[in-house]
Amino acid sequence: MAALLADGVVVPTDGLLGELRDSSGPARVPLAAGYDAWRALEAATGRDVGVRAALAMDQGAIDLADYLVGACRDLSDAIEILHHHHRLFHDLAYFRVTRDGDMARLVVTHEGSVAPPPSMVEWALLTWATVLRGLMPGVRFVEARCRHRAPREHATLLARVPLPFTFEAAENEVLARWEDVHAPNPRADARLRGLLLAQAGRLVAELPPLELSVVERVRHEVARRLRGGVPSAEDVAQSLHLSPRTLRRRLEAEGAAYSELLDRLRADEARRLVTETTLSFDAISYELGFAQTASFHRAFRRWTGSTASAARAATP
């Protein structure tokens, strides 16, 4: 938020955004609320909000992580530490590194059932590439890849970005040369690394246990099984090792019902697939478990008050 304000972005002053703007908001925000706040920020300031925020950030903006990464032996050491301490930044997202020939893929893995907004993904990838390159100048990031479709004005959006972006990729990831990932960091400081690593461990230990609610567990299970058919409440209950009656009772205790969760999940995923991908409507219908595409179109109009074609055409 501070980076956006420094870049001259006018941030709304009401609701959660207003609290975060004034540094009076909660230290940690539920994922769904955080994603909704980001979408509100994008609606108020523009589709380029993620890129602008990332370019406005500088070393030290991510606090402890910046200094810890800068003291690591090499980038692979830093990524491993970030992986094990990911809850300092995000409860359900973390980096993992895979090798692809002479390239290293720094993949952002997200285990939640609700996907982050596209501009937030761009912010995260560009922020980490910028910060890591600043901390370890010898690392050469060569490309960022996003799962969502390219924004309409992506050439203008990314004109200031010192890194090529590819869209509709298999993963959200940043690519670097494998040899760079393991090249010694000339700024490495073993003593400082040890001190900061201990501090990071204490901070993670102080966080409340990560216990997914029954609602979130059901959303995750439905999202996993939705393609090609809608799972019944009985099927989901069995997967969660609960009886259907117990599942219904626990959902009711959290103010939810299975049919409502299923409908909300399909609606959220429908909006995402229509506006963030170029999948055909037949393919989206299959992904959401509809037997016929016409049924999907009727449901989309019920969820949004608009047709899928109009929603896609209106996406920036």
C-alpha positions in Angstrom: 0.0 0.0 0.0 2.8 2.4 0.9 4.4 1.8 -2.5 1.2 2.7 -4.3 0.7 5.9 -2.3 4.3 6.8 -3.0 3.6 6.3 -6.7 0.7 8.8 -6.6 -2.1 6.2 -6.7 -5.3 7.5 -5.1 -6.4 4.6 -2.8 -10.0 4.5 -1.6 -10.5 5.6 2.0 -13.4 3.4 2.9 -13.7 -0.2 4.1 -10.7 -2.5 4.4 -8.7 -0.5 1.8 -9.1 2.6 3.9 -7.9 0.8 7.0 -4.8 -0.6 5.2 -4.2 2.8 3.7 -4.1 4.4 7.1 -2.1 1.4 8.6 -5.1 0.8 11.0 -6.2 -2.4 9.5 -5.6 -6.0 10.8 -2.1 -7.5 10.6 -3.5 -10.4 8.7 -6.5 -10.5 6.4 -8.6 -13.5 5.4 -7.7 -14.5 1.8 -11.2 -14.0 0.4 -11.4 -10.5 2.0 -7.9 -9.7 0.8 -8.7 -10.7 -2.8 -12.0 -8.8 -2.7 -10.1 -5.7 -1.5 -7.6 -6.0 -4.2 -10.3 -6.3 -6.9 -11.9 -3.1 -5.4 -8.5 -1.4 -5.6 -8.1 -2.5 -9.2 -11.6 -1.2 -10.0 -10.8 2.2 -8.4 -7.3 2.7 -9.7 -6.9 0.7 -13.0 -5.9 -2.7 -14.3 -2.2 -1.8 -14.0 -2.3 -1.5 -10.3 -0.2 -4.7 -9.7 2.5 -3.6 -12.1 2.6 -0.1 -10.7 2.8 -1.4 -7.1 5.6 -3.8 -8.0 7.7 -1.2 -9.8 7.3 1.2 -6.9 8.7 -1.2 -4.3 12.3 -1.1 -3.3 14.6 -3.1 -1.1 13.4 -3.4 2.5 9.7 -3.2 1.5 9.2 -6.9 2.4 10.9 -6.3 5.8 12.6 -9.3 7.3 12.4 -11.4 4.1 14.5 -8.9 2.1 17.4 -8.9 4.5 17.2 -12.6 5.1 17.3 -13.4 1.4 20.2 -10.9 0.9 22.3 -12.8 3.4 21.6 -16.3 1.9 24.3 -18.4 0.3 22.6 -18.4 -3.1 19.2 -18.1 -4.6 18.3 -21.8 -4.1 19.1 -21.3 -0.4 16.8 -18.3 -0.3 13.9 -20.0 -2.1 14.1 -22.9 0.3 13.9 -20.6 3.3 11.0 -18.6 1.7 9.2 -21.9 1.1 9.5 -23.1 4.7 8.5 -19.7 6.0 5.8 -18.8 3.5 3.2 -18.0 6.1 5.1 -14.8 6.8 3.5 -13.6 3.5 0.7 -15.9 2.6 -1.0 -18.9 4.3 -1.6 -20.9 1.1 1.0 -19.8 -1.5 4.7 -20.5 -1.7 7.5 -20.9 -4.2 8.9 -24.2 -5.4 11.8 -24.6 -7.8 11.9 -27.2 -10.7 14.6 -27.6 -13.3 13.8 -27.5 -17.0 17.0 -28.0 -19.0 19.3 -25.1 -18.2 16.5 -23.1 -16.7 15.0 -22.9 -13.2 11.3 -22.4 -12.9 10.3 -20.6 -9.7 6.7 -21.7 -9.5 4.1 -20.0 -7.3 2.0 -22.8 -5.9 -1.4 -21.7 -4.5 -3.4 -24.3 -2.5 -6.5 -22.3 -1.9 -9.8 -22.8 -3.7 -10.1 -19.1 -4.5 -7.7 -17.8 -7.1 -6.0 -14.4 -6.7 -6.9 -11.6 -9.1 -4.7 -11.5 -12.2 -3.2 -8.1 -11.4 -2.2 -9.5 -8.0 -0.4 -12.4 -9.7 1.5 -9.9 -11.9 2.4 -7.9 -8.8 3.6 -11.0 -6.9 5.8 -12.3 -9.8 7.2 -8.9 -10.7 7.8 -7.9 -7.0 9.8 -11.1 -6.2 11.8 -10.9 -9.5 12.6 -7.2 -8.8 13.4 -7.7 -5.1 15.5 -10.9 -5.7 17.4 -9.3 -8.5 18.2 -6.3 -6.4 19.4 -8.5 -3.5 21.4 -10.8 -5.8 22.5 -8.8 -8.9 24.1 -11.9 -10.4 20.7 -13.6 -10.9 19.3 -13.1 -14.4 15.5 -13.5 -14.5 14.5 -14.1 -18.1 10.7 -14.4 -18.2 7.5 -14.3 -16.1 4.6 -16.5 -16.9 1.0 -16.1 -15.9 -1.9 -18.5 -16.1 -4.5 -15.8 -16.9 -5.0 -14.4 -20.3 -3.2 -11.2 -21.4 -4.9 -7.9 -20.6 -6.2 -6.1 -23.6 -3.7 -3.3 -23.3 -0.9 -5.5 -22.1 1.7 -3.8 -24.3 1.0 -0.5 -22.6 0.6 -2.2 -19.2 4.0 -3.9 -19.4 5.9 -1.2 -21.2 7.8 -0.2 -18.1 8.5 -3.8 -17.0 12.1 -5.0 -17.4 11.0 -8.6 -17.8 9.1 -10.4 -20.6 5.6 -11.6 -19.6 3.9 -14.6 -21.2 0.2 -15.3 -20.6 -2.0 -18.4 -20.6 0.9 -20.4 -19.3 0.6 -23.7 -17.4 1.8 -22.1 -14.1 2.4 -18.7 -12.5 6.2 -18.7 -12.4 9.4 -16.7 -13.0 12.3 -18.2 -15.0 16.0 -17.9 -14.3 19.1 -19.6 -15.4 19.8 -22.7 -13.4 23.4 -21.8 -13.0 22.4 -18.4 -11.5 20.1 -20.0 -9.0 23.2 -21.9 -7.5 25.8 -19.2 -8.0 27.4 -17.9 -4.8 25.9 -14.7 -3.4 28.7 -12.2 -3.0 26.7 -10.5 -0.2 26.2 -13.7 1.8 26.5 -13.3 5.5 26.3 -16.6 7.5 26.0 -14.9 10.9 23.3 -12.5 9.8 21.5 -15.3 7.9 21.4 -17.4 11.1 20.1 -14.5 13.2 17.4 -13.6 10.8 16.4 -17.2 10.2 15.9 -17.6 13.9 13.7 -14.5 14.0 11.7 -15.7 11.0 11.1 -19.1 12.8 9.9 -17.3 15.9 7.5 -15.1 13.9 6.0 -18.2 12.1 5.7 -20.0 15.5 3.7 -17.1 16.9 1.1 -17.3 14.1 -2.2 -19.1 14.9 -2.3 -22.7 13.6 -3.4 -22.9 10.0 -6.7 -24.8 10.3 -8.9 -24.7 7.3 -12.6 -24.3 8.1 -15.0 -27.0 6.9 -16.3 -24.5 4.4 -12.8 -24.0 2.9 -12.2 -27.8 2.9 -15.5 -28.4 1.1 -14.7 -25.7 -1.5 -11.2 -27.2 -2.1 -12.7 -30.7 -2.5 -15.4 -29.6 -4.8 -13.0 -27.5 -6.9 -10.7 -30.6 -7.2 -13.6 -32.8 -8.4 -15.8 -30.5 -10.3 -14.5 -31.0 -13.9 -16.8 -33.2 -15.9 -19.5 -33.6 -13.2 -20.8 -32.1 -10.0 -19.9 -34.1 -6.8 -22.7 -34.8 -4.4 -22.6 -33.8 -0.8 -22.3 -37.5 0.1 -19.2 -37.9 -2.2 -17.6 -34.8 -0.6 -18.4 -36.0 2.9 -16.8 -39.4 2.2 -13.6 -37.7 0.8 -13.4 -35.6 4.0 -14.0 -38.8 6.2 -17.2 -37.4 7.5 -20.8 -38.8 7.4 -23.2 -36.7 5.3 -25.1 -35.7 8.4 -21.9 -34.6 10.2 -20.9 -32.6 7.2 -24.3 -30.9 7.0 -24.2 -30.1 10.7 -20.6 -28.6 10.6 -21.5 -26.5 7.6 -24.6 -25.2 9.3 -22.4 -24.3 12.3 -20.3 -22.1 10.0 -23.5 -20.6 8.5 -23.3 -22.4 5.2 -25.0 -25.1 3.2 -23.5 -27.5 0.6 -25.8 -26.4 -2.3 -25.0 -22.7 -1.6 -21.2 -23.4 -1.5 -21.4 -25.4 -4.7 -23.3 -22.6 -6.5 -21.0 -19.9 -5.2 -17.9 -21.8 -6.2 -19.2 -22.4 -9.7 -20.2 -18.8 -10.0 -16.7 -17.6 -8.9 -14.9 -20.0 -11.1 -17.2 -19.1 -14.1 -16.3 -15.4 -13.7 -12.7 -16.2 -13.5 -12.6 -18.5 -16.6 -14.7 -16.2 -18.7 -12.8 -13.0 -17.9 -9.2 -14.4 -17.3 -8.9 -17.1 -19.9 -9.6 -17.6 -23.6 -11.2 -21.1 -23.1 -14.2 -21.7 -25.2 -17.6 -21.7 -23.5 -17.9 -25.4 -24.2 -14.7 -26.0 -22.3 -15.7 -23.8 -19.4 -19.0 -25.6 -19.2 -17.1 -28.9 -18.9 -14.7 -27.4 -16.3 -17.7 -26.4 -14.2 -19.5 -29.7 -14.4 -22.3 -28.8 -16.7 -23.8 -31.5 -18.9 -24.7 -28.9 -21.6 -23.3 -25.6 -22.5 -26.7 -24.0 -22.6 -27.1 -24.8 -18.9 -23.9 -23.0 -18.2 -25.1 -19.9 -20.1 -28.3 -19.8 -18.2 -26.5 -20.2 -14.9 -24.0 -17.4 -15.8 -26.8 -15.0 -16.5 -28.4 -15.9 -13.2 -25.1 -15.4 -11.4 -24.1 -12.1 -13.0 -27.1 -10.6 -14.8 -25.1 -10.7 -18.0 -24.2 -13.1 -20.7 -20.8 -14.8 -20.8 -20.1 -13.2 -24.2 -20.8 -9.7 -22.8 -18.7 -10.3 -19.7 -15.7 -11.4 -21.8 -16.0 -8.5 -24.2 -16.1 -6.0 -21.3 -12.9 -7.4 -19.7 -10.0 -5.0 -20.0 
